[in-house]
Amino acid sequence: MRFCKLLILIAFATPAWAGIVEDVRTALAQDNFSSADSYLNSYRARNGITPEYVEAYSWMARTALNAREYDQAAAYSKQTSVLVQDQLKQRPLDAEPRLPTALGAAIEVQAQTLAARGQRTQAIAVLQAALHTYGATSIRARLQKNLNLLSFEGKPAPALREEQFLGSKPPVLAQLKGSPVLLFFWAHWCVDCKAEAPIITQLRSEFASKGLAVVGPTRLYGYTAQVENASPGDELAYIDVVRHRFYAGLLDMPVPISTHNFDVYGASTTPTLVLLDRTGKIAMYHPGALSYEQLKAEIEKAAR
């Protein structure tokens, strides 16, 4: 009997909201803001404001933006930023993983809401200010991605760092002027990247007569499928194994390896596809995968 009572006490003492982020996301996926709000209020009453709560709350802003409820999105993003700043009084931004996720989402939603309202200049200013403040943190690439989405196309492509690489030696981008160039930012853990590889292989063959060049930047993440804290050498060897297994049609593709390249190009999403026209300017900037038809249409325009 005493043992049963102890189990009951433990059950009641254990937080019932360990999955608050998942609960909120599930409710929002069903377009149920009231349930999501109820989950948040109940969690807050039991546990106070924690990094988990702040990350869960940030999904309210993201979902409102996707629904084009811009007033709500702006309000949720502003409150998310306030909650994060309160948390940062106790710890640095990257001291735990949920706060960077929440803050990155808040700034992203704020900027995208401004842009959707036709306030592009203000959106760019928000992102530039955030980069100035948080450029040395883990959200740098995410901020740069959003800035690039608003301002990258038509600009000369930034140079890639090429000191470390796999495959053939990466060319200097300036040397490729006169040909269209596809930059395929990928990661060894990325399922969508593996699915994009055959599409890129086929299109490279189809546009060979147009001189299409493909460069596949990647970076080290500090782990592999087998090792949680992998050394750079071990991870590099693992990337090469992945390359041979899943990117067989692109083995001659130059693969510069640098976190700097990902930061400059804002490749916080993988794959990120960047297409350069014959003058070396950015013709397309697309975080995420593209279908064969979509990517072919973009290459046709850049190859003219």
C-alpha positions, 0 to 999 in steps of 0.5 A: 500500500505504501508503495502504491501511494509512493507511485501516485505521489511520483506521478503527480510530482512529475511534470505532465507537460514535458511535451509542451512544444509538441502539444502546441504544434499539434494543436496549431497543425489542426488550426486550433489556436484556443487549444494551443493557448490553453496548453500554454496557460496550463504549462505556465501555471504549473512550471512558470516560464521556461525555455520550453515554454518560450519555444512553444510560444514561438510557434504561435507566431510562426503559425499566425504568419503562415495563416497571413494573420499579420497582426497576430503574428506581429504580436506573438513575435514581439511577445516571444522576443520579450520572453527570450530577453527575460531568459537571457538575463539568466543565461547566454543565448546558446547556453541551451538550444530552445532559446535560439530557436525561439528568438530566431523564429521571433525575428524571422516572423517580425521581418517576414510580417513587415515584408508581407505588409510592403515594408521591405526596407524596415524588414531588412533593417530589422534583420541587419540590426539582429545580425549586428547583435547576434552575428556571433551566435548560432542564429546567424545563418538563420538571420542571414537566410531571411536577409538574403531572401529579401535582398540577395537576388541580383547581387554578385555571389559572395566568394566561397571559402575553399581551403578544405574540400572533398571531390575535385578542387573547388573553382573560384566563383569569379572564374566561372563567369560566363557559365550558369552555376548551381550552388547546392548546400547540403548536409550529411544528415539531410534526407531532402538533400539526398532526394535532391541529388538525382534531380541535380545530377539529371539537370547537370547532364541536360544543361552540360551544353550550356556550361552548367557548373555545380558546386556542393558546399557542406559543413561539419556539424560535430557528429555523425550517425554513429558518434554524438561528438565526432572529431573533425577528421572522423566527421570528414571521413563520414561525410565522404562515405555519405557522399559516395553512397547517396551522391554517386552521380555527383562524385566529381562535384567540388565540395568545399567544407566551411561553416563560413560559407553556410553563414554568408549564404544563410544556409540554415535550411538544407538543401539551400539552392542558389543559382548564379547567372552568367554574370556571376550574379544571384538569379535564384535563392531558395532555402529548401528542395525544388522539384525537377520541373521547378529547378529546370525552369530556373536554370533555363532562365539563368542559362540564357 
